Amino acid sequence: MILGVSIPAFFVAMFIENPKLRTLAFLLVGFLLLHGLYHATAVLSSYYDIDFLEFLSLSVAQPLSYLVLALFAYKLYKLGDTSHERLRLQLH
Amino acid sequence: MSGYVYNSTSSVYGSANNLGDWLSLARIFGTLMVLAVAASRTKTFGSLQTEMLAFVIILFTAEIPEILNTLGYASIAPIQDFGSELHAVSMVVLTGFVGYRVYGFSVRHEQLEPGSTGDQRIVEAIRGLLASNFGTMGAKAIDFYADANIAISNPEEYTKTLTNVFGKGTGHVLTAITQGLAKQFGISITDGAPLDECINLLGPKAQTHQNPA
């Protein structure tokens, strides 16, 4: 499901021209792909009992996906964060 | 971490997994805090910030039982199952939110219903003005991350967001929006008037404004 929605989200990101919005879009796609990879490798490691897949799932894909989610949240927070001085300079 | 049953003691990667669990929990908690601030600034449920906050709250709640179990602080097998199910719910919620916005970006064409409120009319007018300035795709890209609903709930926040997106060109964008709104709703507004002043003036006018057929 998560991997499925990442495909149209990726195409949306390709259409965005503004660099700041494009960065946000690709961070969201990155989270969706990495978290989808985490679920996929977790299922495979559980099914085939392969330690490496478990490592890939729990120690690589999952922490990385949450790191990308944290970056996305920070960028989204920064999108609405401007000092009054900068706001005044940009508007006038 | 959630959704699958692992036997960490038999794994050569067990200790790395514990560290990974802690780091993941810390990151989700940090994300939750940052999104809570971002969502509170938008002051509307119709923003990406609020939608992401709802997703992360469910995700964070789902991770707590699993992490306690993995670290051996509590034997909570029934709650662990609940955590796994909640994690699945968070994925459904995220897919729904992202899918809805992707649908809005690529397919949906907003049309005002006859009984639409004044706020909805203003939101659609802003979307239309963005589209006439940046093209349909450009306007939808802006709306994906900086929902026009924020212009109603917190015009100052919307202005700040546009400032961060457009930099020095923001003044022209805002003038185009405020003057366009004034023209559409038949009010007079000075050049360079802030968006919140314009929204306040529009409130009563938008309630009674008739949509063009």
Boltz contact constraints between the chains, C-beta under 6 A:
constraints:
  - contact:
      token1: [A, 1]
      token2: [B, 95]
      max_distance: 6.0
  - contact:
      token1: [A, 2]
      token2: [B, 91]
      max_distance: 6.0
  - contact:
      token1: [A, 5]
      token2: [B, 95]
      max_distance: 6.0
  - contact:
      token1: [A, 5]
      token2: [B, 98]
      max_distance: 6.0
  - contact:
      token1: [A, 5]
      token2: [B, 99]
      max_distance: 6.0
  - contact:
      token1: [A, 8]
      token2: [B, 102]
      max_distance: 6.0
  - contact:
      token1: [A, 9]
      token2: [B, 98]
      max_distance: 6.0
  - contact:
      token1: [A, 9]
      token2: [B, 102]
      max_distance: 6.0
  - contact:
      token1: [A, 12]
      token2: [B, 102]
      max_distance: 6.0
  - contact:
      token1: [A, 12]
      token2: [B, 105]
      max_distance: 6.0
  - contact:
      token1: [A, 15]
      token2: [B, 137]
      max_distance: 6.0
  - contact:
      token1: [A, 16]
      token2: [B, 141]
      max_distance: 6.0
  - contact:
      token1: [A, 18]
      token2: [B, 165]
      max_distance: 6.0
  - contact:
      token1: [A, 20]
      token2: [B, 165]
      max_distance: 6.0
  - contact:
      token1: [A, 21]
      token2: [B, 141]
      max_distance: 6.0
  - contact:
      token1: [A, 21]
      token2: [B, 145]
      max_distance: 6.0
  - contact:
      token1: [A, 24]
      token2: [B, 145]
      max_distance: 6.0
  - contact:
      token1: [A, 42]
      token2: [B, 4]
      max_distance: 6.0
  - contact:
      token1: [A, 46]
      token2: [B, 4]
      max_distance: 6.0
  - contact:
      token1: [A, 51]
      token2: [B, 11]
      max_distance: 6.0
  - contact:
      token1: [A, 54]
      token2: [B, 11]
      max_distance: 6.0
  - contact:
      token1: [A, 55]
      token2: [B, 13]
      max_distance: 6.0
  - contact:
      token1: [A, 58]
      token2: [B, 17]
      max_distance: 6.0
  - contact:
      token1: [A, 58]
      token2: [B, 20]
      max_distance: 6.0
  - contact:
      token1: [A, 59]
      token2: [B, 13]
      max_distance: 6.0
  - contact:
      token1: [A, 59]
      token2: [B, 16]
      max_distance: 6.0
  - contact:
      token1: [A, 59]
      token2: [B, 17]
      max_distance: 6.0
  - contact:
      token1: [A, 59]
      token2: [B, 20]
      max_distance: 6.0
  - contact:
      token1: [A, 62]
      token2: [B, 24]
      max_distance: 6.0
  - contact:
      token1: [A, 63]
      token2: [B, 20]
      max_distance: 6.0
  - contact:
      token1: [A, 63]
      token2: [B, 23]
      max_distance: 6.0
  - contact:
      token1: [A, 63]
      token2: [B, 24]
      max_distance: 6.0
  - contact:
      token1: [A, 66]
      token2: [B, 24]
      max_distance: 6.0
  - contact:
      token1: [A, 66]
      token2: [B, 27]
      max_distance: 6.0
  - contact:
      token1: [A, 66]
      token2: [B, 28]
      max_distance: 6.0
  - contact:
      token1: [A, 67]
      token2: [B, 27]
      max_distance: 6.0
  - contact:
      token1: [A, 69]
      token2: [B, 31]
      max_distance: 6.0
  - contact:
      token1: [A, 70]
      token2: [B, 27]
      max_distance: 6.0
  - contact:
      token1: [A, 70]
      token2: [B, 30]
      max_distance: 6.0
  - contact:
      token1: [A, 70]
      token2: [B, 31]
      max_distance: 6.0
  - contact:
      token1: [A, 73]
      token2: [B, 31]
      max_distance: 6.0
  - contact:
      token1: [A, 73]
      token2: [B, 34]
      max_distance: 6.0
  - contact:
      token1: [A, 73]
      token2: [B, 35]
      max_distance: 6.0
  - contact:
      token1: [A, 74]
      token2: [B, 34]
      max_distance: 6.0
  - contact:
      token1: [A, 76]
      token2: [B, 38]
      max_distance: 6.0
  - contact:
      token1: [A, 76]
      token2: [B, 49]
      max_distance: 6.0
  - contact:
      token1: [A, 77]
      token2: [B, 34]
      max_distance: 6.0
  - contact:
      token1: [A, 77]
      token2: [B, 38]
      max_distance: 6.0
  - contact:
      token1: [A, 79]
      token2: [B, 161]
      max_distance: 6.0
  - contact:
      token1: [A, 79]
      token2: [B, 164]
      max_distance: 6.0
  - contact:
      token1: [A, 80]
      token2: [B, 41]
      max_distance: 6.0
  - contact:
      token1: [A, 80]
      token2: [B, 157]
      max_distance: 6.0
  - contact:
      token1: [A, 80]
      token2: [B, 160]
      max_distance: 6.0
  - contact:
      token1: [A, 80]
      token2: [B, 161]
      max_distance: 6.0
  - contact:
      token1: [A, 82]
      token2: [B, 160]
      max_distance: 6.0
  - contact:
      token1: [A, 82]
      token2: [B, 163]
      max_distance: 6.0
  - contact:
      token1: [A, 82]
      token2: [B, 164]
      max_distance: 6.0
  - contact:
      token1: [A, 87]
      token2: [B, 163]
      max_distance: 6.0
  - contact:
      token1: [A, 90]
      token2: [B, 163]
      max_distance: 6.0
  - contact:
      token1: [A, 90]
      token2: [B, 168]
      max_distance: 6.0
  - contact:
      token1: [A, 90]
      token2: [B, 170]
      max_distance: 6.0
  - contact:
      token1: [A, 91]
      token2: [B, 171]
      max_distance: 6.0
